[in-house]
Amino acid sequence: MERRMAVLANLMVVVMAAVGVTSLPPLSLPSSPTLAQDSEVSPSQLLKAFGLSEPGVRRWHSEPPQYMLDLYNEVADANGLTRLPGPYGATIVRSFSEKDEGKEEIFSFSLPDLKDDEEVLEVEFHVYHSRLPREQRHLLEHNTYMLEVRWLGSEEHLMVGRQHIAAHSSGWRVFKLGSGVVAGQGSAVQNVSHVNLQVTAVTSEGRPLSLVFHHEPRGARRPLLVLFNTLAANATADPPPLPAGKQQHRPPNGGGRRVPRSVDVNALPRGCQRRDMHVNFEAIGWSSWILYPQVYNAYQCQGQCAFPLIQSVNPTNHATVQSFIHHVGKAPGVQTPCCVPSLYGNLTLLFYDSEENVVLKQYDQMVALQCGCH
């Protein structure tokens, strides 16, 4: 701090000599700020900010897969702030359920065209099975059997997964299928509209076994096809973060009406600081399809960058020079530095898309973590 003040003092001498200033007015540090009421973002800003062309769809009886709920709780905190990267480094995770109840060992998933700006990193197949019937366990060697998964998208019914299973076990099995299952396995087909998988239980000698698989289309044990995606290298980046500090809004009980522009500026904090800016999805009628978070704090940066800039406002060197030149007042047109976000956090949303599939998506630079004078 002493070194910064020394540099600033030397800079003052140089600038005063250049502009002919012989004395400076008394300095006054910013007074303690007071927090204003929370503000909210209007719905019209959100679709574009979240890269959505239309709201999602969720029918009243639909429940999200438990896997997607658990994944959200793993990668994001209670406020939606991203704390861990997604599996395989994915920033977009799309889950697909069977729209109609499948038949025995055949599982069929309908997929929309893969988005041009997304790259598939990995595909997982999640399936729940019951315990092997007791009358078949005597057929096993070493008390284990095999689960085999074949992709029915080719004439040869390509084997894409295999696991050893203990005879007395039941529960979830997760098979890594590779991205080729949804990309035509390297053929000329760029996207496939259906993925058909066959799951069979066999002994170590290849003898088929009877095993019950669950096909509940909306139950807790329904099978899933999960795509782990990221933005393609040549894709356009996500939309810019929500504008901070430009508008004030009333809480939900005010019907979302905007606070009049004649806000008393004396009631706002003088110093640059981070203030609340809550995005309430329930208040704007989106809580039916945006699962988590229902409300998150995007924050905004407000307040003056008053001279002299202190360390707590995280000033850049450029802002320090600009603040001094403006304070001297001998260079018309030089404004005070702006109070803006200087550090961002990412937001993770869990929501239903327009096809009623549950999606987990990370949005970059959506939460202002720190404010500064720039």
C-alpha angles and dihedrals in degrees: 000000000000090000092051091050091049091052090048092050092052089048090053091054092051095048094044090053090050097050098033099246114157100181141018129221118251115282122240123191121218116272122237110287125231123219118247126212120286115271130209136214121242117244093240091068097052106065092057094040092053094044093244122146093191138003120269127255128235124170118218095251096047120111124188118247113267090231091062092048091051091047092052092051089050099052101032137043125234091278095051095254109149111244103164135030117252122256112291088009091290120163093185123046117185121190125199126195128195105270090206127031110271128228122253108289098359119093121189127191128185115215129189118227110292111253114257093229095053130083120203111230099177142348124215130193115208117195134168121215135184126234117285110261113261094236090063099048093083088067092065130095116215087004094276138106138186132256112204127191121201127189110227094201093099135048093248094053093233118227107237103166143021134176138176112236129197112239096238097043131104135171141074124353122191120201124191105219102177126238093276092079090072097033102057094263091274095313127128089272108102098187134015124211095205135036114197119190131185120205119194134177116218139168121247087267092054097256111151120245131199111246129165116232122192119239100174103156093204105012130106091261099049115135119253138204107205124195119200107203141173134190112278116251092249095042123116113257122253117281117279119272122274113283109262129212099001101103137029123215135188124244119266094272087065091064093247092288116155123252110248115264091240091085112158103255090199088066091060121087114263097212123072108261145146116266134183122274109172121198106206112193093182092055092056095046099255099111092098092070105019103074104180136054101018090186129015135176112238091175126208134222118237139159139070127298093220124187125289098040111221128210094252091069091057095231122194119228089250091053090050091055093043092050092053095047090050091048093051088056098207097110110068116214097029108126131198116268116269127249103234139149111284097180129032136198128206124245125219119206129191111201148143115257126216090275092054093251118138114243132188112201135176118217117199124227097005100131125057105224097175138014129213145167110261 
